[in-house]
Amino acid sequence: MKSRCIYSSTISSELSNVRLVVEELISCLKRNCGELCEEVLFDFRVILNEVLVNAILHGNHGDESKRVKIDAGTTEKGDVFLIIEDEGSGYDFESVCKKHKTAVTDLEDMIESGRGIMIVKSLCDKVKVNRKGNKIIILKSIEKALPEAEHV
């Protein structure tokens, strides 16, 4: 599968960097993918916030000397991929997912830890985590906004 990188950045583990990266990446998506529906853009904001905050707080434990690498691109089918990698020791992704077999609609019943990754999984087409557990690869299909004539 051919892909094209449209965004690459490395940030220090400071929560103040999350908003900047999210806005940069959303702008990059708009430039490279054309007009996207607001729902898809909202999903990307949620996904990016959750994954970046997890990488900073849980992966790198808020250690500002550690970095988070972010890459994004498009596939030849027009889907978007995100790759986020922290410098932490990782976690057992499958174990977290098994703990939270509860439907995402029952978030109030879930323990706080692990909610973010379940939200991300519900918004994406594919989510893979490397064996170490410090790198997440996300694939999300995008929908173009409907032309004005088709809006109801």
C-alpha positions as a Markdown table, in Angstrom:
| # | Residue | x | y | z |
|---|---|---|---|---|
| 1 | Met | 0.0 | 0.0 | 0.0 |
| 2 | Lys | 1.5 | 3.3 | -1.0 |
| 3 | Ser | 1.3 | 6.1 | 1.5 |
| 4 | Arg | 2.3 | 9.7 | 1.6 |
| 5 | Cys | 3.5 | 11.5 | 4.8 |
| 6 | Ile | 1.8 | 14.8 | 5.2 |
| 7 | Tyr | 2.9 | 15.7 | 8.8 |
| 8 | Ser | 5.8 | 14.9 | 11.0 |
| 9 | Ser | 6.8 | 16.4 | 14.3 |
| 10 | Thr | 8.5 | 15.6 | 17.6 |
| 11 | Ile | 7.5 | 17.3 | 20.8 |
| 12 | Ser | 8.6 | 17.4 | 24.4 |
| 13 | Ser | 6.3 | 15.8 | 26.9 |
| 14 | Glu | 4.4 | 18.9 | 27.9 |
| 15 | Leu | 0.6 | 19.0 | 27.8 |
| 16 | Ser | 0.8 | 22.5 | 26.4 |
| 17 | Asn | 2.1 | 21.1 | 23.2 |
| 18 | Val | -1.0 | 18.9 | 22.6 |
| 19 | Arg | -3.3 | 21.7 | 21.4 |
| 20 | Leu | -0.6 | 23.1 | 19.0 |
| 21 | Val | 0.0 | 19.7 | 17.4 |
| 22 | Val | -3.8 | 19.0 | 17.1 |
| 23 | Glu | -4.4 | 22.3 | 15.3 |
| 24 | Glu | -1.3 | 21.9 | 13.1 |
| 25 | Leu | -2.4 | 18.4 | 12.1 |
| 26 | Ile | -6.0 | 19.4 | 11.5 |
| 27 | Ser | -4.8 | 22.3 | 9.2 |
| 28 | Cys | -2.5 | 19.8 | 7.4 |
| 29 | Leu | -5.4 | 17.4 | 6.9 |
| 30 | Lys | -7.6 | 20.2 | 5.4 |
| 31 | Arg | -4.8 | 21.2 | 3.0 |
| 32 | Asn | -4.0 | 17.7 | 1.9 |
| 33 | Cys | -7.3 | 16.0 | 1.9 |
| 34 | Gly | -9.7 | 18.7 | 0.8 |
| 35 | Glu | -12.9 | 19.7 | 2.6 |
| 36 | Leu | -13.7 | 17.2 | 5.3 |
| 37 | Cys | -17.0 | 16.9 | 7.2 |
| 38 | Glu | -17.1 | 18.4 | 10.7 |
| 39 | Glu | -17.8 | 15.0 | 12.2 |
| 40 | Val | -14.5 | 13.6 | 10.8 |
| 41 | Leu | -12.6 | 16.6 | 12.0 |
| 42 | Phe | -14.1 | 16.4 | 15.4 |
| 43 | Asp | -13.1 | 12.6 | 15.6 |
| 44 | Phe | -9.5 | 13.5 | 14.7 |
| 45 | Arg | -9.4 | 16.1 | 17.4 |
| 46 | Val | -10.6 | 13.6 | 20.0 |
| 47 | Ile | -8.3 | 10.9 | 18.7 |
| 48 | Leu | -5.2 | 13.1 | 18.7 |
| 49 | Asn | -6.0 | 14.6 | 22.1 |
| 50 | Glu | -6.5 | 11.2 | 23.7 |
| 51 | Val | -3.4 | 9.6 | 22.2 |
| 52 | Leu | -1.1 | 12.5 | 22.8 |
| 53 | Val | -2.2 | 13.0 | 26.4 |
| 54 | Asn | -1.7 | 9.3 | 27.0 |
| 55 | Ala | 1.8 | 9.4 | 25.4 |
| 56 | Ile | 2.8 | 12.3 | 27.6 |
| 57 | Leu | 1.2 | 11.4 | 30.9 |
| 58 | His | 1.2 | 7.6 | 30.9 |
| 59 | Gly | 4.0 | 6.8 | 28.4 |
| 60 | Asn | 6.6 | 9.4 | 29.3 |
| 61 | His | 5.2 | 10.0 | 32.8 |
| 62 | Gly | 5.2 | 13.8 | 32.2 |
| 63 | Asp | 9.0 | 13.8 | 31.9 |
| 64 | Glu | 9.6 | 16.9 | 29.8 |
| 65 | Ser | 13.0 | 15.5 | 28.8 |
| 66 | Lys | 11.3 | 12.7 | 26.9 |
| 67 | Arg | 9.8 | 13.2 | 23.4 |
| 68 | Val | 6.7 | 12.1 | 21.5 |
| 69 | Lys | 7.0 | 11.5 | 17.8 |
| 70 | Ile | 4.0 | 12.1 | 15.6 |
| 71 | Asp | 3.6 | 11.2 | 11.9 |
| 72 | Ala | 0.5 | 11.4 | 9.8 |
| 73 | Gly | -0.2 | 10.6 | 6.2 |
| 74 | Thr | -2.7 | 9.4 | 3.6 |
| 75 | Thr | -3.0 | 6.0 | 1.9 |
| 76 | Glu | -3.6 | 5.6 | -1.8 |
| 77 | Lys | -7.3 | 4.8 | -0.8 |
| 78 | Gly | -7.5 | 8.2 | 0.8 |
| 79 | Asp | -7.5 | 7.0 | 4.4 |
| 80 | Val | -5.5 | 8.8 | 7.0 |
| 81 | Phe | -2.9 | 7.1 | 9.2 |
| 82 | Leu | -1.5 | 8.4 | 12.5 |
| 83 | Ile | 1.6 | 7.1 | 14.2 |
| 84 | Ile | 2.4 | 8.3 | 17.7 |
| 85 | Glu | 5.4 | 7.0 | 19.6 |
| 86 | Asp | 6.6 | 7.9 | 23.1 |
| 87 | Glu | 9.8 | 7.0 | 24.9 |
| 88 | Gly | 8.2 | 5.2 | 27.8 |
| 89 | Ser | 8.4 | 1.5 | 28.7 |
| 90 | Gly | 5.0 | 0.8 | 27.1 |
| 91 | Tyr | 1.9 | -1.1 | 28.3 |
| 92 | Asp | -0.1 | -4.3 | 27.4 |
| 93 | Phe | -2.6 | -3.0 | 24.9 |
| 94 | Glu | -4.5 | -6.3 | 24.6 |
| 95 | Ser | -4.9 | -6.5 | 28.4 |
| 96 | Val | -6.4 | -3.0 | 28.6 |
| 97 | Cys | -8.8 | -3.8 | 25.9 |
| 98 | Lys | -9.9 | -7.1 | 27.6 |
| 99 | Lys | -10.6 | -5.2 | 30.8 |
| 100 | His | -12.9 | -2.9 | 29.0 |
| 101 | Lys | -15.2 | -5.1 | 27.0 |
| 102 | Thr | -18.0 | -2.9 | 28.2 |
| 103 | Ala | -19.5 | -0.9 | 25.3 |
| 104 | Val | -18.2 | 2.6 | 25.0 |
| 105 | Thr | -21.7 | 3.9 | 25.7 |
| 106 | Asp | -21.3 | 2.6 | 29.3 |
| 107 | Leu | -18.3 | 4.9 | 30.0 |
| 108 | Glu | -19.6 | 5.8 | 33.5 |
| 109 | Asp | -19.2 | 2.1 | 34.5 |
| 110 | Met | -15.6 | 1.9 | 33.3 |
| 111 | Ile | -12.6 | 2.6 | 35.4 |
| 112 | Glu | -10.9 | 5.8 | 34.4 |
| 113 | Ser | -7.7 | 4.3 | 33.3 |
| 114 | Gly | -8.1 | 2.8 | 29.8 |
| 115 | Arg | -11.2 | 4.9 | 28.8 |
| 116 | Gly | -9.2 | 7.0 | 26.3 |
| 117 | Ile | -7.9 | 4.1 | 24.3 |
| 118 | Met | -11.4 | 2.6 | 24.1 |
| 119 | Ile | -12.8 | 5.9 | 22.8 |
| 120 | Val | -10.0 | 6.0 | 20.2 |
| 121 | Lys | -10.8 | 2.4 | 19.1 |
| 122 | Ser | -14.4 | 3.3 | 18.7 |
| 123 | Leu | -13.6 | 6.3 | 16.4 |
| 124 | Cys | -11.0 | 4.5 | 14.2 |
| 125 | Asp | -11.1 | 1.8 | 11.5 |
| 126 | Lys | -7.9 | 0.1 | 12.8 |
| 127 | Val | -5.8 | 0.5 | 15.9 |
| 128 | Lys | -2.5 | -1.3 | 16.3 |
| 129 | Val | 0.0 | -1.1 | 19.1 |
| 130 | Asn | 3.6 | -2.4 | 18.8 |
| 131 | Arg | 4.7 | -5.2 | 21.1 |
| 132 | Lys | 6.5 | -2.9 | 23.5 |
| 133 | Gly | 3.3 | -0.8 | 23.9 |
| 134 | Asn | 4.8 | 2.6 | 23.3 |
| 135 | Lys | 3.8 | 3.1 | 19.6 |
| 136 | Ile | 0.2 | 3.3 | 18.3 |
| 137 | Ile | -0.8 | 3.2 | 14.6 |
| 138 | Ile | -4.2 | 4.4 | 13.7 |
| 139 | Leu | -6.1 | 4.2 | 10.4 |
| 140 | Lys | -9.2 | 6.2 | 9.9 |
| 141 | Ser | -11.2 | 6.6 | 6.7 |
| 142 | Ile | -12.2 | 10.1 | 5.9 |
| 143 | Glu | -15.4 | 11.4 | 4.3 |
| 144 | Lys | -15.5 | 14.5 | 2.2 |
| 145 | Ala | -18.0 | 17.1 | 3.0 |
| 146 | Leu | -21.1 | 16.9 | 0.9 |
| 147 | Pro | -21.5 | 19.6 | -1.8 |
| 148 | Glu | -23.8 | 22.5 | -0.7 |
| 149 | Ala | -26.6 | 21.3 | -3.1 |
| 150 | Glu | -26.8 | 18.0 | -1.2 |
| 151 | His | -27.1 | 19.4 | 2.3 |
| 152 | Val | -30.6 | 19.1 | 3.7 |
